[in-house]
Amino acid sequence: MGRMTELPTKGGFSFDLCTRNDMLLKNGLQMPPFRKTGTTIVGLVFQDGVVLGADTRATEGPIVADKNCEKIHFMAPNIYCCGAGTAADTEAVTDMVSSQLQLHRYATGRESRVVTALTLLKSHLFSYQGHVSAALVLGGFDVTGPHLHTVYPHGSTDTLPFATMGSGSLAAMSVFESKYREGLTREEGIELVAEAICAGIFNDLGSGSNVDVCVITEGKTEYLRNYQLPNPRTYISSKGYTFVKGQTEVLSTKITSIQPKVEAVEGGDAMEE
Amino acid sequence: MGDSQYSFSLTTFSPSGKLVQIEHALQAVGSGQTSLGIKAANGVVVATEKKLPSILVDETSVQKIQLMTPNIGVVYSGMGPDSRVLVRKSRKQAQQYFRLYKEPIPITQLVRETAAVMQEFTQSGGVRPFGVSLLIAGYDDNGPQLYQVDPSGSYFSWKASAMGKNVSNAKTFLEKRYTEDMELEDAIHTAILTLKEGFEGQISGKNIEIGIIGADRKFRVLSSSEIDDYLAEVE
């Protein structure tokens, strides 16, 4: 009895296109710019849990693609993840792991743990050898307490009391390094996170617009979307604009008439059925 | 599975046009513990007997009514292990649907996909049909819904249904008691009374299981103390 169908393809990532891309770059091809999140993302551990923060600017090269995007992604009711890097990559990888965590919750009947999300993320990113450009700040509160981690595109992770990632990470880290201490209260934690994100918004071109904050404590998560709006639009004229005819200079005029191409003829034979 | 020397279906037609394996699967369902479901105007209730093989079994470790999504639950009659496989597959399908459409899966879609899996196992090589019938209960944008899926893969929407050992008595009882404008609380009482009809022994919160979903769209399994409270109301 011979083979009826071909063998199923072996699993794993195929790197063929990566070598092709490298060859094309060497031959002078201009890669189209990815929509990157530029970004300042931060997280810190305070006395009752973790606070995550992010700016809301998404860039496509030198252009701001989205002035108010959401960079704090849902992973589980008690776990959220900030994402920097290529927007599509961070969205896809957090959605995928969030889905896997939900299945795991049904199978175990338990609340998800931050280390589970961490391991799922890092194994996925490692298997793609850094080609999935997602740099994440993962934070949450589970049965073992509050946790905060950073995840790098190649799949390495750190466990930290305070963390920053993205192009604005240095500006934000300077704020944390000078003002962070253990045992902050909730208000102090939120203030410090907002301050760090603002440092990124104002000092880094890749970050801007508003501050999003997410506070995760035992049994309760608060997603404070647009916690601060330090960049309001101030230049819309409420009266509107009027343009008088003749205000625009006419450089040249060309008028082309559209000739009828089809002539309708009355009468003639009826169509044969 | 397609390559092996045994890739022919074990479920084949008899001369009279029946698929005997499916008939046998329905027998397996018919000798399973009674379960039932009732669709009320503002929710759905499902219930099942939970007779354990011995008093030594830790009843807190057994849960027959499972969640497939936050707003869809399922109960079975027949072979427990078979239902676990189906629930696992359905959960995954619900997640895949959400990943693709960013919308919680509508109940009709999930029922259809679960039924498709069950049908697959009546036609694929080297496998047998599932020995379970499922009652899928949920609340979505189309309101409260109750579906029964059989080992053949056929599914029906029911206002109230029963499966398992005591099916004919239970269905007769439900036919008498069911009203279109029943509220969820009435439905829970009716479900308990229906189970009580054919129950051998003393009914309590420890040997039946009840799952409900209301307008809040959150399916949940009642605790044994909550069931005991309802039993007291029904007495």
Chai-1 contact restraints between the chains, C-beta under 6 A:
chainA,res_idxA,chainB,res_idxB,connection_type,confidence,min_distance_angstrom,max_distance_angstrom,comment,restraint_id
A,T5,B,G2,contact,1.0,0.0,6.0,A-B,restraint_1
A,S99,B,Q95,contact,1.0,0.0,6.0,A-B,restraint_2
A,S99,B,R99,contact,1.0,0.0,6.0,A-B,restraint_3
A,L103,B,R91,contact,1.0,0.0,6.0,A-B,restraint_4
A,L103,B,Q95,contact,1.0,0.0,6.0,A-B,restraint_5
A,Y106,B,R91,contact,1.0,0.0,6.0,A-B,restraint_6
